[in-house]
């Protein structure tokens, strides 16, 4: 650990935000609205957008309707489709950057490597990969869980002489036409890009470990009259957004109250599979053996059709090793390849790594989280004063819009920041006992949800701890975060 030494000459920001995706942008907007201008947003990429800048693979789109997957205070009346594509979401976020004057606060191509809390001066000192130093009263992490690509450690991967890349790092310069291509993984990203590339490649080999549950995608273009209505009578769009919110929210009943209530979703998914895939053998290979909702439910209208193309081979045998020329599976079959595309998701349960974060007394967050990340309300971590997490542990969703959760977290964090910057307080640190009690109860509730029904998923740590999802309705989280109770915090006054 580098021990920071602060001098009186160091420029101190009120707040440093890490990440310029949905949560970082929202935090910046709300800081400015509160009259707090002394802040910066550090973004490791060359522009804002977060996961919607990074994930530009063919067919990338959102599985939450457009009018709900946007800020409540910045509605967009002219979405082109009910479900937005990546480019449109990215464009929306960049428009928010400009409209709310965040460009001057944004520092792109800036990667945080270390953040250290100085207990004597009550400051955070941050060191970037580029050699810059930032000092702040408060640190807000807006590094989302879908920000660090996960590539499995397959034997022999380093020997492969063809091209390899992850869906979140799509190589647009590589021409897939006429190539022998493997796709490893059948999660949300693969379900979207496989149909887009199958007609370009000569042969596509799709390696499936576990089939996903898939339901139809109720998408369509938004008509001109609807856009006119939303632009000229904004109440109609708010009404439609409210309808979508409650429709999505009711889907949480089966996730969080009783998995037995997932029967209707199972019927919809099974009917979609049966209507889409005629071959009994292929249909059997695509039928999940776990309760729907235990893993992420996917939406698609063209994935099953893509799997029945003559040039696509579905492989369910495990990967034994990778060679210079391709992949060898456990059954001994050799698959010659020109390229391997990983659709293997993200390190969702460890989103802050490899950034090193040191709190009081030099304690490191990675050590405190060795058994899985946890935080009070997903926002505050004991021993790390004046640090606040957006989209932190156990605030993810399986049924509704994360933007709703982000706005709740930003409102709560802003209240704490205003208290910190009032001139009367030096440090705000959540109490260890309150954090422990909160997370014990949280895990007890999670144990009764569909996500704990027996499958392995990216919602869990390697040890099986549920570390990603919120086990309840979003309105209950909103209620708990509507205003901070400072009784949960140790306050160090000036």
Rosetta blueprint (number, residue, H / E / L):
1 X L
2 X L
3 X L
4 X L
5 X L
6 X L
7 X L
8 X L
9 X L
10 X L
11 X L
12 X E
13 X E
14 X E
15 X E
16 X E
17 X E
18 X E
19 X L
20 X L
21 X L
22 X H
23 X H
24 X H
25 X H
26 X H
27 X H
28 X H
29 X H
30 X H
31 X H
32 X H
33 X H
34 X L
35 X L
36 X L
37 X L
38 X L
39 X E
40 X E
41 X E
42 X E
43 X L
44 X L
45 X L
46 X L
47 X L
48 X L
49 X L
50 X L
51 X H
52 X H
53 X H
54 X H
55 X L
56 X L
57 X L
58 X L
59 X L
60 X L
61 X E
62 X E
63 X E
64 X E
65 X E
66 X L
67 X L
68 X L
69 X L
70 X L
71 X L
72 X L
73 X L
74 X L
75 X L
76 X L
77 X L
78 X L
79 X L
80 X L
81 X E
82 X L
83 X E
84 X E
85 X E
86 X H
87 X H
88 X H
89 X H
90 X H
91 X H
92 X H
93 X H
94 X H
95 X H
96 X H
97 X H
98 X H
99 X H
100 X L
101 X L
102 X L
103 X H
104 X H
105 X H
106 X E
107 X E
108 X L
109 X L
110 X L
111 X L
112 X E
113 X E
114 X E
115 X E
116 X E
117 X E
118 X E
119 X L
120 X L
121 X L
122 X L
123 X E
124 X E
125 X E
126 X E
127 X E
128 X E
129 X L
130 X L
131 X L
132 X L
133 X E
134 X E
135 X E
136 X E
137 X E
138 X E
139 X E
140 X E
141 X E
142 X L
143 X L
144 X L
145 X L
146 X L
147 X L
148 X L
149 X E
150 X L
151 X L
152 X L
153 X L
154 X L
155 X L
156 X L
157 X H
158 X H
159 X H
160 X L
161 X L
162 X L
163 X E
164 X E
165 X E
166 X E
167 X H
168 X H
169 X H
170 X L
171 X L
172 X L
173 X L
174 X L
175 X L
176 X L
177 X L
178 X L
179 X L
180 X E
181 X E
182 X E
183 X E
184 X E
185 X L
186 X L
187 X L
188 X H
189 X H
190 X H
191 X H
192 X H
193 X H
194 X H
195 X H
196 X H
197 X H
198 X L
199 X L
200 X L
201 X L
202 X L
203 X E
204 X E
205 X E
206 X E
207 X E
208 X L
209 X L
210 X L
211 X L
212 X L
213 X L
214 X E
215 X E
216 X L
217 X L
218 X L
219 X L
220 X L
221 X E
222 X L
223 X L
224 X H
225 X H
226 X H
227 X H
228 X H
229 X H
230 X H
231 X H
232 X H
233 X L
234 X H
235 X H
236 X H
237 X H
238 X H
239 X H
240 X H
241 X H
242 X H
243 X H
244 X H
245 X H
246 X H
247 X H
248 X H
249 X H
250 X H
251 X L
252 X H
253 X H
254 X H
255 X H
256 X H
257 X L
258 X L
259 X H
260 X H
261 X H
262 X H
263 X H
264 X H
265 X H
266 X H
267 X H
268 X H
269 X H
270 X H
271 X H
272 X H
273 X H
274 X H
275 X H
276 X H
277 X L
278 X L
279 X L
280 X H
281 X H
282 X H
283 X H
284 X H
285 X H
286 X L
287 X L
288 X L
289 X L
290 X L
291 X L
292 X L
293 X L
294 X L
295 X L
296 X L
297 X L
298 X E
299 X E
300 X L
301 X L
302 X L
303 X H
304 X H
305 X H
306 X H
307 X H
308 X L
309 X L
310 X L
311 X L
312 X E
313 X E
314 X E
315 X E
316 X L
317 X L
318 X L
319 X E
320 X E
321 X E
322 X E
323 X L
324 X L
325 X L
326 X E
327 X E
328 X E
329 X E
330 X L
331 X L
332 X L
333 X L
334 X E
335 X E
336 X E
337 X L
338 X L
339 X E
340 X E
341 X E
342 X E
343 X L
344 X L
345 X L
346 X E
347 X L
348 X H
349 X H
350 X H
351 X L
352 X L
353 X L
354 X L
355 X L
356 X E
357 X E
358 X E
359 X L
360 X H
361 X H
362 X H
363 X L
364 X E
365 X H
366 X H
367 X H
368 X H
369 X L
370 X L
371 X L
372 X L
373 X L
374 X L
375 X L
376 X E
377 X L
378 X L
379 X L
380 X E
381 X L
382 X L
383 X L
384 X L
385 X L
386 X L
387 X E
388 X E
389 X E
390 X L
391 X L
392 X L
393 X L
394 X L
395 X L
396 X E
397 X L
398 X L
399 X L
400 X L
401 X L
402 X H
403 X H
404 X H
405 X H
406 X H
407 X H
408 X H
409 X H
410 X H
411 X H
412 X H
413 X H
414 X H
415 X H
416 X H
417 X H
418 X H
419 X H
420 X H
421 X L
422 X L
423 X L
424 X L
425 X E
426 X E
427 X E
428 X E
429 X E
430 X E
431 X L
432 X H
433 X H
434 X H
435 X H
436 X H
437 X H
438 X H
439 X H
440 X H
441 X H
442 X H
443 X H
444 X H
445 X H
446 X H
447 X L
448 X L
449 X L
450 X H
451 X H
452 X H
453 X L
454 X L
455 X L
456 X L
457 X L
458 X L
459 X L
460 X E
461 X L
462 X L
463 X L
464 X L
465 X L
466 X E
467 X L
468 X L
469 X E
470 X L
471 X L
472 X L
473 X L
474 X H
475 X H
476 X H
477 X H
478 X H
479 X H
480 X H
481 X L
482 X L
483 X L
484 X L
485 X L
486 X H
487 X H
488 X H
489 X E
490 X E
491 X E
492 X E
493 X E
494 X L
